[in-house]
């Protein structure tokens, strides 16, 4: 008997339905594929309305957000996509790629450290163009950080060339 109990515990309590390719399916067909009812509701001896409340609570376990919380989430999402943040992300990505091409850090994908100085030069030039064209968008501390990073990349490039 212990094996049969273990088999019952190992059975999945959910059903996977592949709905790929159903874009053209009729809405009636889609609603026919409902997940099986929850075992909790079937085993519960309480009245039907209480079981329905429990199922409704299980379905949306996340609490409802207040209007202030919704506005805060919306503001955070919008600010994360602002121009300044995007430019800073691009510049940091370019600087990391430059370090990889200079052979100073290993490629995170391959784990190899390989010098590719022509690619490093292209990345530095692109970094410089973006930094110069967006200079007016940043506050003074960020401007200094970007200028320092560009100078550091150029000095390391010259060092790798042997100049």
C-alpha positions as CSV (number, residue, x, y, z in Angstrom):
1,X,0.0,0.0,0.0
2,X,2.8,2.5,0.6
3,X,3.7,2.4,-3.1
4,X,0.1,3.3,-4.2
5,X,0.1,6.3,-1.8
6,X,3.4,7.5,-3.2
7,X,2.0,7.2,-6.7
8,X,-1.0,9.3,-5.7
9,X,1.4,12.0,-4.3
10,X,3.6,12.0,-7.4
11,X,0.7,12.6,-9.8
12,X,0.6,16.2,-11.0
13,X,-2.2,18.3,-9.6
14,X,-2.4,20.3,-12.8
15,X,-2.9,19.7,-16.5
16,X,-0.8,21.1,-19.3
17,X,-2.7,22.1,-22.4
18,X,-0.8,23.0,-25.6
19,X,-2.7,25.9,-27.2
20,X,-0.1,26.8,-29.8
21,X,-1.7,27.1,-33.2
22,X,-5.1,27.9,-31.9
23,X,-5.2,31.5,-33.0
24,X,-7.7,30.7,-35.6
25,X,-9.7,28.5,-33.3
26,X,-13.3,29.4,-32.5
27,X,-13.8,31.0,-29.0
28,X,-16.2,28.2,-28.1
29,X,-13.5,25.6,-28.7
30,X,-11.1,27.4,-26.4
31,X,-13.5,27.6,-23.5
32,X,-14.1,23.8,-23.7
33,X,-10.6,23.1,-22.5
34,X,-11.0,23.9,-18.8
35,X,-8.6,22.6,-16.2
36,X,-9.9,19.9,-14.0
37,X,-11.6,21.0,-10.8
38,X,-9.4,21.4,-7.7
39,X,-9.2,18.5,-5.4
40,X,-9.6,20.7,-2.3
41,X,-13.1,21.8,-3.4
42,X,-14.2,18.2,-4.1
43,X,-12.9,16.9,-0.8
44,X,-14.2,19.7,1.3
45,X,-17.4,18.9,3.2
46,X,-18.5,22.5,3.7
47,X,-21.3,24.1,1.8
48,X,-20.9,24.9,-1.9
49,X,-20.7,28.7,-1.6
50,X,-17.7,28.4,0.8
51,X,-15.9,26.0,-1.6
52,X,-16.6,28.5,-4.4
53,X,-15.1,31.3,-2.3
54,X,-12.0,29.2,-1.6
55,X,-11.6,28.5,-5.3
56,X,-12.0,32.2,-6.1
57,X,-9.3,33.1,-3.5
58,X,-6.9,30.5,-4.9
59,X,-7.4,31.7,-8.5
60,X,-6.3,35.3,-7.6
61,X,-3.9,34.8,-4.8
62,X,-2.3,38.3,-5.4
63,X,-4.0,41.1,-3.5
64,X,-5.7,43.8,-5.4
65,X,-3.5,46.9,-5.8
66,X,-4.7,50.3,-4.7
67,X,-4.8,53.2,-7.2
68,X,-1.7,54.7,-5.6
69,X,0.2,51.5,-6.0
70,X,-0.9,51.1,-9.6
71,X,0.2,54.7,-10.3
72,X,3.6,54.0,-8.6
73,X,4.1,50.8,-10.7
74,X,3.2,52.7,-13.8
75,X,5.6,55.6,-12.9
76,X,8.5,53.1,-12.2
77,X,7.9,51.3,-15.5
78,X,7.9,54.6,-17.4
79,X,11.0,55.9,-15.7
80,X,12.9,52.8,-16.4
81,X,12.5,53.4,-20.1
82,X,13.6,57.0,-20.0
83,X,16.1,58.2,-22.5
84,X,18.9,58.8,-19.9
85,X,18.6,55.3,-18.4
86,X,18.7,53.7,-21.9
87,X,21.8,55.7,-22.9
88,X,23.6,54.9,-19.7
89,X,22.8,51.2,-20.2
90,X,24.1,51.3,-23.8
91,X,27.3,53.1,-22.7
92,X,27.9,50.6,-19.9
93,X,27.3,47.7,-22.3
94,X,29.8,49.2,-24.8
95,X,32.4,49.7,-22.1
96,X,32.0,46.0,-21.0
97,X,32.4,44.9,-24.7
98,X,35.5,47.1,-25.0
99,X,37.1,45.5,-22.0
100,X,36.3,42.1,-23.5
101,X,37.8,43.1,-26.9
102,X,40.9,44.5,-25.2
103,X,41.5,41.1,-23.7
104,X,41.3,42.5,-20.2
105,X,38.3,40.4,-19.1
106,X,37.1,37.1,-20.3
107,X,34.1,36.8,-22.6
108,X,31.2,35.8,-20.2
109,X,29.7,33.5,-22.8
110,X,32.8,31.5,-23.9
111,X,35.0,32.2,-20.9
112,X,37.9,32.9,-23.2
113,X,40.1,36.0,-23.1
114,X,40.9,37.1,-26.6
115,X,42.2,40.4,-27.9
116,X,40.4,42.0,-30.8
117,X,41.8,45.5,-31.0
118,X,40.0,46.7,-34.2
119,X,36.6,45.8,-32.5
120,X,37.7,47.5,-29.3
121,X,38.5,50.7,-31.3
122,X,35.1,50.6,-32.9
123,X,33.4,50.2,-29.5
124,X,35.4,53.1,-28.1
125,X,34.5,55.3,-31.1
126,X,30.8,54.5,-30.8
127,X,31.0,55.1,-27.0
128,X,32.6,58.5,-27.7
129,X,30.0,59.5,-30.3
130,X,27.0,58.6,-28.1
131,X,28.6,60.3,-25.1
132,X,29.2,63.5,-27.0
133,X,25.7,63.6,-28.6
134,X,23.9,63.0,-25.3
135,X,26.2,65.1,-23.0
136,X,23.5,67.7,-22.3
137,X,21.1,65.1,-21.0
138,X,23.1,64.2,-17.9
139,X,23.8,65.7,-14.5
140,X,27.3,66.7,-13.7
141,X,28.3,63.6,-11.6
142,X,27.1,61.3,-14.4
143,X,29.0,63.4,-17.0
144,X,32.2,63.0,-15.0
145,X,31.7,59.3,-14.7
146,X,31.1,58.8,-18.5
147,X,34.1,61.1,-19.3
148,X,36.3,59.1,-16.9
149,X,35.1,55.8,-18.3
150,X,35.9,57.0,-21.8
151,X,39.4,58.2,-20.8
152,X,40.1,54.9,-19.0
153,X,39.0,52.9,-22.1
154,X,41.2,55.0,-24.4
155,X,44.2,54.7,-22.1
156,X,43.8,50.9,-21.9
157,X,43.5,50.7,-25.6
158,X,46.7,52.7,-26.1
159,X,48.4,50.4,-23.5
160,X,47.3,47.3,-25.4
161,X,48.7,48.8,-28.7
162,X,52.0,49.3,-26.9
163,X,52.0,53.1,-27.4
